[in-house]
Amino acid sequence: MAQEAWQKSSFSGGGDSDDCVELAARQDALLLRESDESDAVITATGAGLAALIRHLRP
């Protein structure tokens, strides 16, 4: 996998702790990972990620 530019989710608390979700974009997909499990990456389409967020929001 190419070196991705990971960005911390704005929904993850402040500071530099390891308790956050990070996102990266590739030309063909969006990538998600938990910062403390950086080797476990979920690949999603934009529509798939939007559906997941809608499902998870209270």
PDBQT receptor file of N, H, CA, C and O in Angstrom, charges set to zero:
ATOM      1  N   MET A   1       0.850  -1.175   0.000  1.00  0.00    +0.000 N 
ATOM      2  CA  MET A   1       0.000   0.000   0.000  1.00  0.00    +0.000 C 
ATOM      3  C   MET A   1       0.893   1.235   0.000  1.00  0.00    +0.000 C 
ATOM      4  O   MET A   1       1.880   1.282   0.734  1.00  0.00    +0.000 OA
ATOM      5  N   ALA A   2       0.564   2.217  -0.799  1.00  0.00    +0.000 N 
ATOM      6  H   ALA A   2      -0.238   2.179  -1.395  1.00  0.00    +0.000 HD
ATOM      7  CA  ALA A   2       1.334   3.459  -0.856  1.00  0.00    +0.000 C 
ATOM      8  C   ALA A   2       1.199   4.202   0.466  1.00  0.00    +0.000 C 
ATOM      9  O   ALA A   2       0.258   3.989   1.231  1.00  0.00    +0.000 OA
ATOM     10  N   GLN A   3       2.160   5.075   0.710  1.00  0.00    +0.000 N 
ATOM     11  H   GLN A   3       2.924   5.249   0.089  1.00  0.00    +0.000 HD
ATOM     12  CA  GLN A   3       2.105   5.890   1.924  1.00  0.00    +0.000 C 
ATOM     13  C   GLN A   3       0.908   6.828   1.830  1.00  0.00    +0.000 C 
ATOM     14  O   GLN A   3       0.835   7.654   0.920  1.00  0.00    +0.000 OA
ATOM     15  N   GLU A   4      -0.015   6.706   2.753  1.00  0.00    +0.000 N 
ATOM     16  H   GLU A   4       0.044   6.035   3.492  1.00  0.00    +0.000 HD
ATOM     17  CA  GLU A   4      -1.234   7.511   2.740  1.00  0.00    +0.000 C 
ATOM     18  C   GLU A   4      -1.078   8.715   3.667  1.00  0.00    +0.000 C 
ATOM     19  O   GLU A   4      -0.337   8.653   4.649  1.00  0.00    +0.000 OA
ATOM     20  N   ALA A   5      -1.766   9.793   3.362  1.00  0.00    +0.000 N 
ATOM     21  H   ALA A   5      -2.368   9.843   2.565  1.00  0.00    +0.000 HD
ATOM     22  CA  ALA A   5      -1.799  10.976   4.232  1.00  0.00    +0.000 C 
ATOM     23  C   ALA A   5      -3.018  10.831   5.144  1.00  0.00    +0.000 C 
ATOM     24  O   ALA A   5      -4.144  11.117   4.738  1.00  0.00    +0.000 OA
ATOM     25  N   TRP A   6      -2.784  10.385   6.373  1.00  0.00    +0.000 N 
ATOM     26  H   TRP A   6      -1.869  10.152   6.703  1.00  0.00    +0.000 HD
ATOM     27  CA  TRP A   6      -3.868  10.136   7.320  1.00  0.00    +0.000 C 
ATOM     28  C   TRP A   6      -4.245  11.423   8.033  1.00  0.00    +0.000 C 
ATOM     29  O   TRP A   6      -3.386  12.241   8.363  1.00  0.00    +0.000 OA
ATOM     30  N   GLN A   7      -5.555  11.593   8.268  1.00  0.00    +0.000 N 
ATOM     31  H   GLN A   7      -6.253  10.929   8.000  1.00  0.00    +0.000 HD
ATOM     32  CA  GLN A   7      -6.076  12.768   8.951  1.00  0.00    +0.000 C 
ATOM     33  C   GLN A   7      -6.958  12.297  10.105  1.00  0.00    +0.000 C 
ATOM     34  O   GLN A   7      -7.795  11.410   9.935  1.00  0.00    +0.000 OA
ATOM     35  N   LYS A   8      -6.765  12.891  11.268  1.00  0.00    +0.000 N 
ATOM     36  H   LYS A   8      -6.085  13.611  11.407  1.00  0.00    +0.000 HD
ATOM     37  CA  LYS A   8      -7.558  12.546  12.445  1.00  0.00    +0.000 C 
ATOM     38  C   LYS A   8      -8.979  13.071  12.269  1.00  0.00    +0.000 C 
ATOM     39  O   LYS A   8      -9.183  14.212  11.855  1.00  0.00    +0.000 OA
ATOM     40  N   SER A   9      -9.942  12.240  12.583  1.00  0.00    +0.000 N 
ATOM     41  H   SER A   9      -9.777  11.313  12.919  1.00  0.00    +0.000 HD
ATOM     42  CA  SER A   9     -11.344  12.632  12.498  1.00  0.00    +0.000 C 
ATOM     43  C   SER A   9     -11.642  13.761  13.470  1.00  0.00    +0.000 C 
ATOM     44  O   SER A   9     -11.134  13.774  14.591  1.00  0.00    +0.000 OA
ATOM     45  N   SER A  10     -12.466  14.710  13.040  1.00  0.00    +0.000 N 
ATOM     46  H   SER A  10     -12.879  14.700  12.129  1.00  0.00    +0.000 HD
ATOM     47  CA  SER A  10     -12.860  15.811  13.921  1.00  0.00    +0.000 C 
ATOM     48  C   SER A  10     -13.756  15.329  15.054  1.00  0.00    +0.000 C 
ATOM     49  O   SER A  10     -13.949  16.055  16.030  1.00  0.00    +0.000 OA
ATOM     50  N   PHE A  11     -14.305  14.126  14.949  1.00  0.00    +0.000 N 
ATOM     51  H   PHE A  11     -14.148  13.537  14.157  1.00  0.00    +0.000 HD
ATOM     52  CA  PHE A  11     -15.143  13.577  16.008  1.00  0.00    +0.000 C 
ATOM     53  C   PHE A  11     -14.326  12.908  17.103  1.00  0.00    +0.000 C 
ATOM     54  O   PHE A  11     -14.869  12.566  18.154  1.00  0.00    +0.000 OA
ATOM     55  N   SER A  12     -13.026  12.717  16.873  1.00  0.00    +0.000 N 
ATOM     56  H   SER A  12     -12.586  12.995  16.020  1.00  0.00    +0.000 HD
ATOM     57  CA  SER A  12     -12.143  12.148  17.891  1.00  0.00    +0.000 C 
ATOM     58  C   SER A  12     -11.721  13.283  18.805  1.00  0.00    +0.000 C 
ATOM     59  O   SER A  12     -11.485  14.391  18.323  1.00  0.00    +0.000 OA
ATOM     60  N   GLY A  13     -11.620  13.054  20.083  1.00  0.00    +0.000 N 
ATOM     61  H   GLY A  13     -11.812  12.154  20.475  1.00  0.00    +0.000 HD
ATOM     62  CA  GLY A  13     -11.289  14.107  21.034  1.00  0.00    +0.000 C 
ATOM     63  C   GLY A  13     -10.037  14.878  20.672  1.00  0.00    +0.000 C 
ATOM     64  O   GLY A  13      -9.349  14.529  19.713  1.00  0.00    +0.000 OA
ATOM     65  N   GLY A  14      -9.741  15.898  21.409  1.00  0.00    +0.000 N 
ATOM     66  H   GLY A  14     -10.301  16.181  22.188  1.00  0.00    +0.000 HD
ATOM     67  CA  GLY A  14      -8.573  16.720  21.159  1.00  0.00    +0.000 C 
ATOM     68  C   GLY A  14      -7.298  16.053  21.633  1.00  0.00    +0.000 C 
ATOM     69  O   GLY A  14      -7.335  14.962  22.201  1.00  0.00    +0.000 OA
ATOM     70  N   GLY A  15      -6.180  16.701  21.403  1.00  0.00    +0.000 N 
ATOM     71  H   GLY A  15      -6.150  17.587  20.942  1.00  0.00    +0.000 HD
ATOM     72  CA  GLY A  15      -4.887  16.189  21.857  1.00  0.00    +0.000 C 
ATOM     73  C   GLY A  15      -4.294  15.168  20.925  1.00  0.00    +0.000 C 
ATOM     74  O   GLY A  15      -4.811  14.920  19.835  1.00  0.00    +0.000 OA
ATOM     75  N   ASP A  16      -3.205  14.579  21.363  1.00  0.00    +0.000 N 
ATOM     76  H   ASP A  16      -2.785  14.781  22.248  1.00  0.00    +0.000 HD
ATOM     77  CA  ASP A  16      -2.475  13.615  20.545  1.00  0.00    +0.000 C 
ATOM     78  C   ASP A  16      -2.633  12.188  21.041  1.00  0.00    +0.000 C 
ATOM     79  O   ASP A  16      -1.749  11.363  20.811  1.00  0.00    +0.000 OA
ATOM     80  N   SER A  17      -3.714  11.877  21.705  1.00  0.00    +0.000 N 
ATOM     81  H   SER A  17      -4.432  12.547  21.892  1.00  0.00    +0.000 HD
ATOM     82  CA  SER A  17      -3.904  10.528  22.234  1.00  0.00    +0.000 C 
ATOM     83  C   SER A  17      -4.116   9.527  21.105  1.00  0.00    +0.000 C 
ATOM     84  O   SER A  17      -4.331   9.909  19.954  1.00  0.00    +0.000 OA
ATOM     85  N   ASP A  18      -4.053   8.249  21.445  1.00  0.00    +0.000 N 
ATOM     86  H   ASP A  18      -3.878   7.939  22.379  1.00  0.00    +0.000 HD
ATOM     87  CA  ASP A  18      -4.250   7.175  20.469  1.00  0.00    +0.000 C 
ATOM     88  C   ASP A  18      -5.706   6.770  20.324  1.00  0.00    +0.000 C 
ATOM     89  O   ASP A  18      -6.000   5.781  19.652  1.00  0.00    +0.000 OA
ATOM     90  N   ASP A  19      -6.617   7.503  20.931  1.00  0.00    +0.000 N 
ATOM     91  H   ASP A  19      -6.378   8.306  21.477  1.00  0.00    +0.000 HD
ATOM     92  CA  ASP A  19      -8.030   7.154  20.892  1.00  0.00    +0.000 C 
ATOM     93  C   ASP A  19      -8.741   7.937  19.796  1.00  0.00    +0.000 C 
ATOM     94  O   ASP A  19      -9.561   8.810  20.081  1.00  0.00    +0.000 OA
ATOM     95  N   CYS A  20      -8.429   7.626  18.553  1.00  0.00    +0.000 N 
ATOM     96  H   CYS A  20      -7.763   6.917  18.321  1.00  0.00    +0.000 HD
ATOM     97  CA  CYS A  20      -9.074   8.367  17.480  1.00  0.00    +0.000 C 
ATOM     98  C   CYS A  20      -9.202   7.512  16.226  1.00  0.00    +0.000 C 
ATOM     99  O   CYS A  20      -8.532   6.492  16.060  1.00  0.00    +0.000 OA
ATOM    100  N   VAL A  21     -10.080   7.968  15.366  1.00  0.00    +0.000 N 
ATOM    101  H   VAL A  21     -10.624   8.796  15.501  1.00  0.00    +0.000 HD
ATOM    102  CA  VAL A  21     -10.261   7.364  14.058  1.00  0.00    +0.000 C 
ATOM    103  C   VAL A  21      -9.556   8.270  13.060  1.00  0.00    +0.000 C 
ATOM    104  O   VAL A  21      -9.672   9.493  13.128  1.00  0.00    +0.000 OA
ATOM    105  N   GLU A  22      -8.822   7.657  12.131  1.00  0.00    +0.000 N 
ATOM    106  H   GLU A  22      -8.729   6.663  12.076  1.00  0.00    +0.000 HD
ATOM    107  CA  GLU A  22      -8.107   8.414  11.118  1.00  0.00    +0.000 C 
ATOM    108  C   GLU A  22      -8.636   8.048   9.734  1.00  0.00    +0.000 C 
ATOM    109  O   GLU A  22      -9.038   6.909   9.494  1.00  0.00    +0.000 OA
ATOM    110  N   LEU A  23      -8.631   9.016   8.836  1.00  0.00    +0.000 N 
ATOM    111  H   LEU A  23      -8.304   9.941   9.031  1.00  0.00    +0.000 HD
ATOM    112  CA  LEU A  23      -9.136   8.839   7.479  1.00  0.00    +0.000 C 
ATOM    113  C   LEU A  23      -8.046   9.203   6.483  1.00  0.00    +0.000 C 
ATOM    114  O   LEU A  23      -7.222  10.080   6.744  1.00  0.00    +0.000 OA
ATOM    115  N   ALA A  24      -8.046   8.531   5.351  1.00  0.00    +0.000 N 
ATOM    116  H   ALA A  24      -8.716   7.819   5.139  1.00  0.00    +0.000 HD
ATOM    117  CA  ALA A  24      -7.163   8.866   4.240  1.00  0.00    +0.000 C 
ATOM    118  C   ALA A  24      -7.931   8.618   2.950  1.00  0.00    +0.000 C 
ATOM    119  O   ALA A  24      -8.846   7.796   2.904  1.00  0.00    +0.000 OA
ATOM    120  N   ALA A  25      -7.546   9.336   1.910  1.00  0.00    +0.000 N 
ATOM    121  H   ALA A  25      -6.802  10.003   1.947  1.00  0.00    +0.000 HD
ATOM    122  CA  ALA A  25      -8.220   9.174   0.618  1.00  0.00    +0.000 C 
ATOM    123  C   ALA A  25      -7.227   8.659  -0.415  1.00  0.00    +0.000 C 
ATOM    124  O   ALA A  25      -6.090   9.121  -0.501  1.00  0.00    +0.000 OA
ATOM    125  N   ARG A  26      -7.687   7.699  -1.187  1.00  0.00    +0.000 N 
ATOM    126  H   ARG A  26      -8.611   7.324  -1.117  1.00  0.00    +0.000 HD
ATOM    127  CA  ARG A  26      -6.975   7.250  -2.376  1.00  0.00    +0.000 C 
ATOM    128  C   ARG A  26      -7.833   7.639  -3.560  1.00  0.00    +0.000 C 
ATOM    129  O   ARG A  26      -8.972   8.073  -3.392  1.00  0.00    +0.000 OA
ATOM    130  N   GLN A  27      -7.302   7.488  -4.729  1.00  0.00    +0.000 N 
ATOM    131  H   GLN A  27      -6.377   7.136  -4.865  1.00  0.00    +0.000 HD
ATOM    132  CA  GLN A  27      -8.059   7.852  -5.924  1.00  0.00    +0.000 C 
ATOM    133  C   GLN A  27      -9.343   7.025  -6.039  1.00  0.00    +0.000 C 
ATOM    134  O   GLN A  27     -10.357   7.520  -6.531  1.00  0.00    +0.000 OA
ATOM    135  N   ASP A  28      -9.303   5.784  -5.592  1.00  0.00    +0.000 N 
ATOM    136  H   ASP A  28      -8.479   5.381  -5.192  1.00  0.00    +0.000 HD
ATOM    137  CA  ASP A  28     -10.440   4.884  -5.781  1.00  0.00    +0.000 C 
ATOM    138  C   ASP A  28     -11.218   4.560  -4.515  1.00  0.00    +0.000 C 
ATOM    139  O   ASP A  28     -12.231   3.865  -4.590  1.00  0.00    +0.000 OA
ATOM    140  N   ALA A  29     -10.777   5.044  -3.344  1.00  0.00    +0.000 N 
ATOM    141  H   ALA A  29      -9.954   5.608  -3.283  1.00  0.00    +0.000 HD
ATOM    142  CA  ALA A  29     -11.439   4.635  -2.100  1.00  0.00    +0.000 C 
ATOM    143  C   ALA A  29     -11.073   5.554  -0.949  1.00  0.00    +0.000 C 
ATOM    144  O   ALA A  29     -10.129   6.339  -1.028  1.00  0.00    +0.000 OA
ATOM    145  N   LEU A  30     -11.844   5.435   0.121  1.00  0.00    +0.000 N 
ATOM    146  H   LEU A  30     -12.611   4.796   0.186  1.00  0.00    +0.000 HD
ATOM    147  CA  LEU A  30     -11.540   6.078   1.397  1.00  0.00    +0.000 C 
ATOM    148  C   LEU A  30     -11.050   5.005   2.351  1.00  0.00    +0.000 C 
ATOM    149  O   LEU A  30     -11.537   3.874   2.320  1.00  0.00    +0.000 OA
ATOM    150  N   LEU A  31     -10.101   5.345   3.189  1.00  0.00    +0.000 N 
ATOM    151  H   LEU A  31      -9.706   6.263   3.214  1.00  0.00    +0.000 HD
ATOM    152  CA  LEU A  31      -9.523   4.399   4.139  1.00  0.00    +0.000 C 
ATOM    153  C   LEU A  31      -9.793   4.880   5.547  1.00  0.00    +0.000 C 
ATOM    154  O   LEU A  31      -9.715   6.075   5.828  1.00  0.00    +0.000 OA
ATOM    155  N   LEU A  32     -10.112   3.950   6.435  1.00  0.00    +0.000 N 
ATOM    156  H   LEU A  32     -10.176   2.979   6.207  1.00  0.00    +0.000 HD
ATOM    157  CA  LEU A  32     -10.348   4.260   7.841  1.00  0.00    +0.000 C 
ATOM    158  C   LEU A  32      -9.503   3.340   8.696  1.00  0.00    +0.000 C 
ATOM    159  O   LEU A  32      -9.288   2.178   8.351  1.00  0.00    +0.000 OA
ATOM    160  N   ARG A  33      -9.026   3.863   9.810  1.00  0.00    +0.000 N 
ATOM    161  H   ARG A  33      -9.200   4.806  10.090  1.00  0.00    +0.000 HD
ATOM    162  CA  ARG A  33      -8.296   3.031  10.766  1.00  0.00    +0.000 C 
ATOM    163  C   ARG A  33      -8.406   3.643  12.146  1.00  0.00    +0.000 C 
ATOM    164  O   ARG A  33      -8.621   4.846  12.293  1.00  0.00    +0.000 OA
ATOM    165  N   GLU A  34      -8.258   2.809  13.147  1.00  0.00    +0.000 N 
ATOM    166  H   GLU A  34      -8.084   1.831  13.027  1.00  0.00    +0.000 HD
ATOM    167  CA  GLU A  34      -8.166   3.229  14.546  1.00  0.00    +0.000 C 
ATOM    168  C   GLU A  34      -6.695   3.532  14.793  1.00  0.00    +0.000 C 
ATOM    169  O   GLU A  34      -5.836   2.731  14.424  1.00  0.00    +0.000 OA
ATOM    170  N   SER A  35      -6.390   4.651  15.401  1.00  0.00    +0.000 N 
ATOM    171  H   SER A  35      -7.088   5.302  15.701  1.00  0.00    +0.000 HD
ATOM    172  CA  SER A  35      -4.988   5.058  15.527  1.00  0.00    +0.000 C 
ATOM    173  C   SER A  35      -4.137   4.054  16.305  1.00  0.00    +0.000 C 
ATOM    174  O   SER A  35      -2.947   3.914  16.024  1.00  0.00    +0.000 OA
ATOM    175  N   ASP A  36      -4.717   3.363  17.265  1.00  0.00    +0.000 N 
ATOM    176  H   ASP A  36      -5.684   3.477  17.493  1.00  0.00    +0.000 HD
ATOM    177  CA  ASP A  36      -3.926   2.392  18.026  1.00  0.00    +0.000 C 
ATOM    178  C   ASP A  36      -3.876   1.012  17.360  1.00  0.00    +0.000 C 
ATOM    179  O   ASP A  36      -3.224   0.109  17.884  1.00  0.00    +0.000 OA
ATOM    180  N   GLU A  37      -4.546   0.831  16.225  1.00  0.00    +0.000 N 
ATOM    181  H   GLU A  37      -5.076   1.564  15.800  1.00  0.00    +0.000 HD
ATOM    182  CA  GLU A  37      -4.517  -0.399  15.422  1.00  0.00    +0.000 C 
ATOM    183  C   GLU A  37      -4.231  -0.013  13.977  1.00  0.00    +0.000 C 
ATOM    184  O   GLU A  37      -5.016  -0.334  13.084  1.00  0.00    +0.000 OA
ATOM    185  N   SER A  38      -3.123   0.666  13.739  1.00  0.00    +0.000 N 
ATOM    186  H   SER A  38      -2.486   0.927  14.464  1.00  0.00    +0.000 HD
ATOM    187  CA  SER A  38      -2.880   1.279  12.437  1.00  0.00    +0.000 C 
ATOM    188  C   SER A  38      -2.706   0.280  11.294  1.00  0.00    +0.000 C 
ATOM    189  O   SER A  38      -2.778   0.675  10.130  1.00  0.00    +0.000 OA
ATOM    190  N   ASP A  39      -2.480  -0.990  11.586  1.00  0.00    +0.000 N 
ATOM    191  H   ASP A  39      -2.421  -1.311  12.531  1.00  0.00    +0.000 HD
ATOM    192  CA  ASP A  39      -2.357  -1.994  10.525  1.00  0.00    +0.000 C 
ATOM    193  C   ASP A  39      -3.710  -2.513  10.051  1.00  0.00    +0.000 C 
ATOM    194  O   ASP A  39      -3.795  -3.117   8.981  1.00  0.00    +0.000 OA
ATOM    195  N   ALA A  40      -4.763  -2.291  10.824  1.00  0.00    +0.000 N 
ATOM    196  H   ALA A  40      -4.694  -1.801  11.693  1.00  0.00    +0.000 HD
ATOM    197  CA  ALA A  40      -6.113  -2.726  10.463  1.00  0.00    +0.000 C 
ATOM    198  C   ALA A  40      -6.818  -1.570   9.755  1.00  0.00    +0.000 C 
ATOM    199  O   ALA A  40      -7.241  -0.606  10.393  1.00  0.00    +0.000 OA
ATOM    200  N   VAL A  41      -6.939  -1.678   8.440  1.00  0.00    +0.000 N 
ATOM    201  H   VAL A  41      -6.596  -2.461   7.922  1.00  0.00    +0.000 HD
ATOM    202  CA  VAL A  41      -7.504  -0.602   7.629  1.00  0.00    +0.000 C 
ATOM    203  C   VAL A  41      -8.782  -1.089   6.963  1.00  0.00    +0.000 C 
ATOM    204  O   VAL A  41      -8.821  -2.186   6.406  1.00  0.00    +0.000 OA
ATOM    205  N   ILE A  42      -9.818  -0.276   7.023  1.00  0.00    +0.000 N 
ATOM    206  H   ILE A  42      -9.787   0.615   7.476  1.00  0.00    +0.000 HD
ATOM    207  CA  ILE A  42     -11.084  -0.550   6.342  1.00  0.00    +0.000 C 
ATOM    208  C   ILE A  42     -11.119   0.315   5.087  1.00  0.00    +0.000 C 
ATOM    209  O   ILE A  42     -10.847   1.514   5.147  1.00  0.00    +0.000 OA
ATOM    210  N   THR A  43     -11.448  -0.285   3.966  1.00  0.00    +0.000 N 
ATOM    211  H   THR A  43     -11.669  -1.259   3.917  1.00  0.00    +0.000 HD
ATOM    212  CA  THR A  43     -11.572   0.438   2.701  1.00  0.00    +0.000 C 
ATOM    213  C   THR A  43     -13.045   0.592   2.374  1.00  0.00    +0.000 C 
ATOM    214  O   THR A  43     -13.811  -0.366   2.473  1.00  0.00    +0.000 OA
ATOM    215  N   ALA A  44     -13.445   1.803   1.982  1.00  0.00    +0.000 N 
ATOM    216  H   ALA A  44     -12.822   2.581   1.902  1.00  0.00    +0.000 HD
ATOM    217  CA  ALA A  44     -14.852   2.063   1.686  1.00  0.00    +0.000 C 
ATOM    218  C   ALA A  44     -14.963   3.039   0.515  1.00  0.00    +0.000 C 
ATOM    219  O   ALA A  44     -14.034   3.789   0.214  1.00  0.00    +0.000 OA
ATOM    220  N   THR A  45     -16.113   3.007  -0.125  1.00  0.00    +0.000 N 
ATOM    221  H   THR A  45     -16.867   2.398   0.120  1.00  0.00    +0.000 HD
ATOM    222  CA  THR A  45     -16.435   4.035  -1.120  1.00  0.00    +0.000 C 
ATOM    223  C   THR A  45     -17.004   5.237  -0.366  1.00  0.00    +0.000 C 
ATOM    224  O   THR A  45     -17.344   5.125   0.812  1.00  0.00    +0.000 OA
ATOM    225  N   GLY A  46     -17.107   6.360  -1.024  1.00  0.00    +0.000 N 
ATOM    226  H   GLY A  46     -16.832   6.451  -1.981  1.00  0.00    +0.000 HD
ATOM    227  CA  GLY A  46     -17.720   7.533  -0.397  1.00  0.00    +0.000 C 
ATOM    228  C   GLY A  46     -19.154   7.261   0.029  1.00  0.00    +0.000 C 
ATOM    229  O   GLY A  46     -19.565   7.639   1.127  1.00  0.00    +0.000 OA
ATOM    230  N   ALA A  47     -19.915   6.605  -0.841  1.00  0.00    +0.000 N 
ATOM    231  H   ALA A  47     -19.582   6.298  -1.733  1.00  0.00    +0.000 HD
ATOM    232  CA  ALA A  47     -21.310   6.279  -0.515  1.00  0.00    +0.000 C 
ATOM    233  C   ALA A  47     -21.386   5.289   0.640  1.00  0.00    +0.000 C 
ATOM    234  O   ALA A  47     -22.258   5.409   1.501  1.00  0.00    +0.000 OA
ATOM    235  N   GLY A  48     -20.483   4.315   0.667  1.00  0.00    +0.000 N 
ATOM    236  H   GLY A  48     -19.775   4.217  -0.033  1.00  0.00    +0.000 HD
ATOM    237  CA  GLY A  48     -20.474   3.331   1.750  1.00  0.00    +0.000 C 
ATOM    238  C   GLY A  48     -20.138   3.966   3.090  1.00  0.00    +0.000 C 
ATOM    239  O   GLY A  48     -20.750   3.639   4.106  1.00  0.00    +0.000 OA
ATOM    240  N   LEU A  49     -19.163   4.878   3.097  1.00  0.00    +0.000 N 
ATOM    241  H   LEU A  49     -18.665   5.144   2.271  1.00  0.00    +0.000 HD
ATOM    242  CA  LEU A  49     -18.800   5.560   4.333  1.00  0.00    +0.000 C 
ATOM    243  C   LEU A  49     -19.939   6.456   4.812  1.00  0.00    +0.000 C 
ATOM    244  O   LEU A  49     -20.225   6.506   6.008  1.00  0.00    +0.000 OA
ATOM    245  N   ALA A  50     -20.581   7.152   3.902  1.00  0.00    +0.000 N 
ATOM    246  H   ALA A  50     -20.349   7.111   2.931  1.00  0.00    +0.000 HD
ATOM    247  CA  ALA A  50     -21.720   8.005   4.269  1.00  0.00    +0.000 C 
ATOM    248  C   ALA A  50     -22.843   7.172   4.892  1.00  0.00    +0.000 C 
ATOM    249  O   ALA A  50     -23.452   7.595   5.875  1.00  0.00    +0.000 OA
ATOM    250  N   ALA A  51     -23.120   5.997   4.332  1.00  0.00    +0.000 N 
ATOM    251  H   ALA A  51     -22.626   5.654   3.534  1.00  0.00    +0.000 HD
ATOM    252  CA  ALA A  51     -24.144   5.106   4.884  1.00  0.00    +0.000 C 
ATOM    253  C   ALA A  51     -23.756   4.616   6.264  1.00  0.00    +0.000 C 
ATOM    254  O   ALA A  51     -24.608   4.538   7.149  1.00  0.00    +0.000 OA
ATOM    255  N   LEU A  52     -22.485   4.282   6.469  1.00  0.00    +0.000 N 
ATOM    256  H   LEU A  52     -21.794   4.346   5.750  1.00  0.00    +0.000 HD
ATOM    257  CA  LEU A  52     -22.026   3.847   7.788  1.00  0.00    +0.000 C 
ATOM    258  C   LEU A  52     -22.198   4.946   8.818  1.00  0.00    +0.000 C 
ATOM    259  O   LEU A  52     -22.686   4.694   9.920  1.00  0.00    +0.000 OA
ATOM    260  N   ILE A  53     -21.802   6.165   8.471  1.00  0.00    +0.000 N 
ATOM    261  H   ILE A  53     -21.406   6.369   7.576  1.00  0.00    +0.000 HD
ATOM    262  CA  ILE A  53     -21.933   7.288   9.411  1.00  0.00    +0.000 C 
ATOM    263  C   ILE A  53     -23.401   7.547   9.745  1.00  0.00    +0.000 C 
ATOM    264  O   ILE A  53     -23.741   7.766  10.908  1.00  0.00    +0.000 OA
ATOM    265  N   ARG A  54     -24.272   7.522   8.736  1.00  0.00    +0.000 N 
ATOM    266  H   ARG A  54     -23.996   7.344   7.791  1.00  0.00    +0.000 HD
ATOM    267  CA  ARG A  54     -25.706   7.709   9.011  1.00  0.00    +0.000 C 
ATOM    268  C   ARG A  54     -26.235   6.636   9.950  1.00  0.00    +0.000 C 
ATOM    269  O   ARG A  54     -27.057   6.925  10.820  1.00  0.00    +0.000 OA
ATOM    270  N   HIS A  55     -25.776   5.408   9.784  1.00  0.00    +0.000 N 
ATOM    271  H   HIS A  55     -25.108   5.173   9.078  1.00  0.00    +0.000 HD
ATOM    272  CA  HIS A  55     -26.217   4.300  10.619  1.00  0.00    +0.000 C 
ATOM    273  C   HIS A  55     -25.715   4.443  12.060  1.00  0.00    +0.000 C 
ATOM    274  O   HIS A  55     -26.433   4.117  13.005  1.00  0.00    +0.000 OA
ATOM    275  N   LEU A  56     -24.498   4.924  12.221  1.00  0.00    +0.000 N 
ATOM    276  H   LEU A  56     -23.915   5.189  11.454  1.00  0.00    +0.000 HD
ATOM    277  CA  LEU A  56     -23.891   5.011  13.550  1.00  0.00    +0.000 C 
ATOM    278  C   LEU A  56     -24.306   6.240  14.345  1.00  0.00    +0.000 C 
ATOM    279  O   LEU A  56     -24.227   6.236  15.574  1.00  0.00    +0.000 OA
ATOM    280  N   ARG A  57     -24.734   7.262  13.677  1.00  0.00    +0.000 N 
ATOM    281  H   ARG A  57     -24.798   7.265  12.679  1.00  0.00    +0.000 HD
ATOM    282  CA  ARG A  57     -25.132   8.488  14.389  1.00  0.00    +0.000 C 
ATOM    283  C   ARG A  57     -26.400   8.249  15.165  1.00  0.00    +0.000 C 
ATOM    284  O   ARG A  57     -27.334   7.615  14.676  1.00  0.00    +0.000 OA
ATOM    285  N   PRO A  58     -26.428   8.762  16.384  1.00  0.00    +0.000 N 
ATOM    286  CA  PRO A  58     -27.660   8.592  17.193  1.00  0.00    +0.000 C 
ATOM    287  C   PRO A  58     -28.797   9.433  16.684  1.00  0.00    +0.000 C 
ATOM    288  O   PRO A  58     -29.890   9.402  17.250  1.00  0.00    +0.000 OA
TER     289      PRO A  58
